[in-house]
Amino acid sequence: MSFRFIHSSDLHLGRKFASIPQPADGNIRGRLMEARHAAIAALARAARDHGAAHVLLAGDSFDTPTPSPAIVRQAVAAMAEAADLTWWLLPGNHDNLRDAEPLWDTVRQAGHPNIAVLDADRPVALRPGVTLLPCPVRFRAGASDPTEAMQQMEVPEGDIRIGLAHGGVTDFTDSGGAIAPDRDGRARLDYLALGDWHGRMRVSDRVHYCGSPEQDRFKHGTPGVCLAVTIDAPGAAPQVSEIRTGHFHWTEIALQVTPGADAVAALAQALPPTGRRDTLLRLRLSGRARLAGRAELMAAAWAAAPDFAHFEIRADDLATEHDASDLDLIDRPGGALRIAAEALAADPDDRIARDALARLYSYVKEGAE
């Protein structure tokens, strides 16, 4: 009776990553888009390594209800090429049934027998003795629990019951809708495969979010995975293990700065020593620094930036300390730059003025060199 499958979700094929700056001599957005398509092959490898014949995609396979024809056709072709696997596609909020009806028609009309669109709250036999209980998302936003229908779904006595849904056990959207945290018990599920949350989350022994197979934000901090699930018999505790599928790593580094400390050395120790080309890094600075120390730290950070797929600095929480001797390094008293520096230094709580003062100091220092 043992049944093995792969649980994944939130591929968001076609996401354009418009918020990531595109360098003039690079193509990070294209690389990120291609990695999302490559996740299909990664999921196929994970299924074969796990001895699974089924891949359950718990919503948002596509980023919009109207992806380009190339995005759809290439995704369908990649799944069809893995003909030894069956791909079960559940519409999520991004590719919901109402808005994405032409999209799902296209997938169905392609006629590949190993790709199934789950467009109804209706039990589906995965194999004798195993039934899937899918609950597709019908509208982009809704206040109801999308898994309620599972409680009324009838399956053959003694079957393994696997639920598949997209939405928040904890309400992520403030819309008022949330999946009941005990839905597995109410619907007598052996496993509830959820999508919507882009990070890996275990809700309970039987209820899991797999997260996106390829990271797309700094929030979660770990490379994308899928879940390899084994259920030995109805009522048995599922065995769940993570398999890495993500190529890129989005990571945020917090660096606390104090006057007198060697912030440049601390930065060098904090930055990842390997894999930088495939790392999107956000450096979050806090604490206090003198003008000279801040300038040295920023110079060191931006010197390392080209190593990374993407590099950004958040310094809103880094206060800049200065005294007359620091301003003397910008200009003599009464000089035009000194007057400007004193105006910027007048309000230490003005973040924009604080950053401008630090930038002015850096420009003057670079000019002097």
N, C-alpha and C positions, 0 to 999 in steps of 0.2 A: 504493500500500500504506500510505501515511501514515495513522496512527490517532491521534485526539485524544480525551482523556477528562479528567474531573475526579476527583482523589483526595481524599477527605475521610474523617473518622471522628470518633467521640466527640462526637456532638451532645448526648448525655445529656439528651434531651428529658424534661421533668418534674422536673428537679433543683430542689429547694426552697430551697437556700442557707440552711439553718437556722443556720449558723455566723455569718452576717452579721447584726448587730443591725438590727432594723427600727425606725427612728425613729418617734415618735408622729405626726409630720406628714408622713411619707413612705412610699414603697412600693418600696424598692430591691429587695427579693426578687422582687416581681412584675415589675419592670422587667428583672431578670436572666433570669427565666423566659421572658418574652416575647422577649427577644433571642435565646434559644436556638431558639425556634420561627422567628423571623425569619431565622435562618441558612439555612433551607431555600430561601427566596427569594433570598438572597445567593448560594447555590451555583448556583441556576438561572441567575442573571445571569452568574456567572463562566463557566458552561458555554457560554452563548450567545456571550459575548464571545470565548471561545477557539475557537469553532467546533466544540464537542464535543456529541455526542448522548448521552453516557453519563456518569453520576455513580456512582462506586464508593465506597460507605460501608463502611469497614473496621472495623465493630464498634461496639457501645455507642451505637447510635442512640437508645436509650431508657436512662434512668438506672436503672430497676429492671425486673425481669421482670414486674411487675404495675402498670404505669402506669394512671392513671385512663382511663376510656373517652374522655373529652374530649381528653386528650393524644394518644391513639392516633388517634382519628378526625380530629382537626384536622391532625395531621402527615400522615396518609395523603391527606387532601383537598388539602393544599398541594402534595404531590408529584404527585398526579393532575392538578392544574390545570396543571402544567408538562408538558403532554402531549407536547411535542416532545422530551422527554428520557426516557431510561430510567434508573430508579433501582435500583441493585443493593444490597440490604441484607444485610450479613453479621452474624449473631449474634456478639456479643462476650461478655466475661465478665459484664457487668451484665445483658445480655439474652440469656443463653445458651439453647441449645436445650432443655435439660431443664426449667429453672425457668420459662422464658418460652414454653412450648409454646402456651398459650391466646393469648398476645399475637401470635405469628406466625400462628396460625390466623386470628385476626381480620384481620390485614393481608392474608393470602391470600384470605379470603372476601369482602373488599371488591371483588375482581374487577377491579382496575384493570390493564390490560395493560402499562402502563409502569412498574409496580412489581413487582420480583422479589425474593423471599426466597431467599437462598442457604443451604439447609438440609442440604446434603450435600457430601462431598468428591468432587465430580464436575465434570469440565470442562463449561464452558458456552460456546457460540459467541456472541460479541458481534456479529460480522458475519462474512461469509466471509473467511477468512485471519487472524482474530483470535480467540483462545480465552482465556477467563478460567479460572483454576485457584483456586477458593475453598476455604478451610478454616475452616468455622464452628466456634465454640467450643461444645462440648457440655455442659461442666460449669463451674460458677463458678470452681473452682480445680483445677488439674491440673499434674503435674510433667513432662509430655511436651511435646515440641516440636510445636505445632499444624500446622507446615508440612511435616512428614515425608511426608504423603500426596502432596504435589506431585510427588515424584520418580517415583511410580508412575503418574501420570496421563498417559494417551496422548492426543495431539492430532494432527490431520492434519499431515503433513510440510510444512514451510515456513510454518507459522502463527506469528504473533506470540504469545508466551506471557506472560500477565500473571498474577502471583500476587496473592491477596488474603487477608490474615490479620490476626489480632488477638493481640498478645502482645509479650513483651519480647525483643529481641535481647540487651540487657543485662537481667539479671533484676531487675525493679523490685519484685517482691513477696517476695523471699527464699523462694519456694516450691520452688526448685530447677529450675524450668522455664525454658528460654530457647530462642529461635529461633536456629538456627545462623546465624552471621554471613555464611557463604558459601552460604546456601540458594539464592541466585539462580544460582550456578554449578552446584550439585549438581542443581538442577531445570531447568536450561537456561532460566532466566527472562529475558525482556527487561526486565521491571520487576516489583518486588515492592512492593505497596502495603500498608503496615502501619498499624494502629491500636493504641491502648492508651496510648502516651505522649502527653500532652496538649500538648506543645510541639513545635515544628518541629525535626526532626532528620534530617540526611542521614547515613545509615550508609555508603553507597557510591554510586557512579554509578547503580546500578540498584535500590538499596534505600533507601526513604524513609519516614519518619513525617511526616505532614502536620500533626499536632497537631489540637486541637479548633478548629472554625471560630469559636468564641466562647470567649474566655478564661474560666476559672472558678477561678483561683488566682493567688497572687502569684509562684509559683515560676518561671514562664517569662519574664515580664517584657515580652513583645511581644504586640501585638494578634493575634487569631486570623486564620489564613489557610487557604486550600485550595491544592492543587497542580494546576496545569494541565500536563498531560503530553502530549507528542507523541512517537510512535515511528514513524520513517519506514519501517523494514523489519526483518524478523527479524535479530537480531544487532546492529542499529544502536544507538548510545548514545541513551538517552531524553533528550529536551529537557524540563527541569523548571523551571517558574517559579512563583513565589508570587503569589497574588491575595488581597488583604486582604478578609476577610469579617466580621471582628469589629467590633462596635459599641462595646463597652466596652474600656477599657484598665486592667488591673490592674498597678500599678507600685509598686515599693518604692524608697524614697530613703534612703540611708545618709548621716547627717550626723555628722561628727566634731567634737566640741566641745572647746575648750581655754579655760582661764581667761584673761580679758583680751580674747579675740577677740569680735567682734560676731556672736554666734550668731543673733540675730534677722535681721540683714542676710543672713547665709549661708542661712538658711531661706527668706527671700523670693526669693533667687536660685535656690534648688534647686527650689522648687515650680513645677509646669508653669503657664505663663501663660495657656493656653487649654485648652478641652475639659474643664474641671474637672467639669462636671455628669455626664459620662460616664466619669469616672476614679475607680477605687477605689484609694486610696493608703494605703500603710503607711509611716510615718516611723520609721526605726530610728536611735536616738540612741546614741552611744558617746562615750567620752572623759571629761573632767572639767569640772565647772562649779561656781561658787560658788552659794550659795543664791539670791542675788538674780538672778544670770544665768540660773539654771535656771527660776526663777519667770517671768522675762520671756520666755524661750524657750517655755515651755509656754503662756503666755497668748497669744503670737503664733500658735502652732500651732493652738490651739483656736479662735482667732478666724477662721482661714482654713478650718476644717473644714467649715462649712456650704456652702461652694462645691462640695464634692465629693459624688459619689454615695455614697461611704463613705470614712471617714477614721479611722485608728487610729494610736496611738503605741506603740512598743516602746522602753522606756527602761531595760531590765535592765542594759545595759552602760554606762550613764551614771553615773559616780561623782559624789557631791556633796561638795564641800569646804566647810568652815566653820571659824570661829574664834569667840572670845568676842564679838567685835563683831557677828557675824551673829546670835548668840543674844540679844544685847542688844536687837536689833530685834524679837525675839519677845516678850520680857518682861524685867523687871528681875531681878537675882539674888534667888533665894528665892521668886519669884512662882510660881504654880501652873503657868502655861504654860512658864516657864523650866525648872522641874523636869522637866516632861514632855519638853521639847526636849532637855535634857541626857541623859535616859534614852534617847531615841531616837538621840542622837549617840554613845552609849557604844560601839557596835559598828559601825565604818564598813563592815564587810563584810556586814552584815545588809541585804539589798536592801529588804525590807519596811519596816524601820525607817527606812532612808534615804529611801524614797519618802514615808513618813508625815511625816518631818521637813520635807521640801520642801513637802508639802501644808499642814502647819501654818504654815509661813512664809508661804505664799501667802494662807491664810485671814486671818492677822493683818494682812498688808499690805493686803488688800482691805478689811478692816474699818476700818483706819486711814484709808483714802482716802474 
